[in-house]
């Protein structure tokens, strides 16, 4: 595996070092990252639905047949 010039041995060494340094905190860190990703995805979905609703409102309000002569 020649990803960024890092082989399997170097990758395993880095993973062992990470486990030694963050082993006791790793579950809570991963849980926090998962919650953050979930909130981010929900925020993106909520934001895009709000923009879609605003576009629909704008097109309804500015139609050529809405104006009275």
N, C-alpha and C positions, 0 to 999 in steps of 0.2 A: 504494500500500500504506500504509494509515493505521494501522499497528500501533503502539500506544502513542504516537502522534503522531510517529513516525519515518518519513520518506519514503525513497525509494530512494537519493537522493543522500547523505543522512546515513548510511544503512546502508553504502554503499560506502566512504565516508570512514572509518568506524569499522573496517571490515574491512581497509582499507589500513594503518591505524595498527597494528592487531593484527599484521598480517603483517610490518610493519617492526620492531616491538618483539620479537615472538616467532618470527620466521621461521626462525631457525637451531635453535630448540628445539621448534618446533611438532610435528614428527613424533614426538619422544619423549614430548611431553605428551599427544598424541592416543593413542599406544600405551599409556601408563600409564592414561589414562581408560578405554580399551577393556578393559584387564585388570581394572580396578576394577569396571566394570559387569558383566563376566563373573563375577567372584568374588561380587559381590552377588547376581546371579541364582542362582548355584549355592548360595549360602548360604540364600536364601529357599526354594529347592526342597528342599534337605536338611532345613531346619528344619521345613517343613510335613510332610515324610514322617515325621519323628521324632514330631511331635505326633499324626499319624494312627496310628502304631504304638502310642503310649501309650494312645490312646483305645480301640483294639482290645483291648489287654491289660487295661485297666480294666473293660471290659464283660464280658470272659470271666471275670474273677475275681469279679465281683460279681453273677452271675446268680442268680435265685431257686432254680434247681434244683441249684446247686453245693453247697448246704449239706446236710449229712446230719442227719436228725432224731435 
